[in-house]
Amino acid sequence: MPQLNPSPWFAIMVFSWLIFLTVIPPKVLAHNFPNDPALHSTEMTKTDSWNWPWY
């Protein structure tokens, strides 16, 4: 049964993982997020109560 011979498939698997580990991570790490969270002030703003006209 030739499909059980690991010699060609193992080399294909190793080379494909080497390509994945050398090409894809720099592309993913180069991605920047346009909406970085900014630090907000810690002071609490005064909220007004709602004026419910039907109650």
Helices and strands as residue ranges (DSSP letters): G 2-4, H 6-29
